[in-house]
Amino acid sequence: MLVILKETLKKHKVSTESSKEICGDFAFDLAMLQDQGEIKVNREEFRPVICFDNLEGELHFNTDDQFQLHDYAYGSNSELFESE
């Protein structure tokens, strides 16, 4: 998602410095939603998770509550912008 966001910002001529900040903040906020967030719909609560479908009807996702995506958000973003 960060690569897509980065390329979209580049297409709209957003500076590299601003793009890095926007992507970092987006990565952190999305990771926090994944790690701790809840979405309420019609009095029901849902917790979003990132998962992958192996195209055989099986979903694979992290079940380790100790792993927190937001801990890696800004580091991953920095790696994305290293070559800029």
C-alpha positions in Angstrom: 0.0 0.0 0.0 2.9 2.4 0.7 4.3 1.9 -2.7 1.0 2.7 -4.3 0.5 5.7 -2.1 4.1 6.9 -2.8 3.6 6.6 -6.6 0.2 8.4 -6.4 1.8 11.3 -4.5 4.6 11.4 -7.0 2.1 11.4 -9.9 0.5 14.5 -8.3 3.9 16.2 -7.9 4.0 16.1 -4.1 7.6 16.7 -2.9 9.6 13.7 -1.8 9.9 15.2 1.7 6.1 15.6 2.1 5.5 12.2 0.5 7.7 10.5 3.0 5.9 12.2 5.9 2.5 11.4 4.5 3.4 7.8 3.8 4.9 7.4 7.3 1.9 8.8 9.0 -0.5 6.7 6.9 1.5 3.5 7.6 1.4 4.2 11.3 -2.3 5.0 11.4 -3.2 2.0 9.3 -1.0 -0.2 11.5 -2.6 1.1 14.7 -6.0 0.3 13.2 -4.7 -3.2 12.6 -3.1 -3.6 16.0 -5.7 -2.0 18.2 -8.6 -0.6 16.3 -12.2 -1.5 16.2 -14.8 -0.5 13.6 -18.4 -0.3 14.9 -21.2 -1.1 12.5 -24.8 -1.4 13.6 -23.8 -1.9 17.3 -21.4 -4.7 16.3 -17.6 -4.4 16.7 -15.1 -5.6 14.2 -11.3 -5.7 14.4 -9.6 -5.4 11.0 -6.8 -7.9 10.2 -4.5 -8.2 7.3 -4.7 -11.7 5.8 -3.8 -13.5 2.6 -5.8 -16.0 0.6 -3.8 -18.9 -0.8 -6.4 -19.2 -3.7 -7.5 -22.5 -2.2 -10.1 -21.1 0.2 -7.7 -20.8 3.1 -6.9 -17.5 4.8 -3.5 -17.0 6.5 -3.0 -14.2 9.1 -1.0 -13.4 12.1 -2.5 -14.8 15.4 0.3 -13.6 17.6 -1.1 -10.8 19.8 2.5 -9.7 20.7 3.4 -8.7 17.2 2.5 -5.1 16.6 2.7 -3.7 13.0 2.9 -0.1 14.2 6.3 -0.8 15.7 7.6 -1.2 12.1 5.6 1.5 10.3 8.1 4.3 10.2 11.1 2.0 9.7 9.5 0.3 6.7 8.6 3.8 5.3 12.2 4.9 5.7 13.4 1.9 3.7 10.9 2.8 1.0 12.4 6.3 0.6 16.1 5.3 1.0 16.9 5.7 -2.7 15.2 9.1 -3.0 
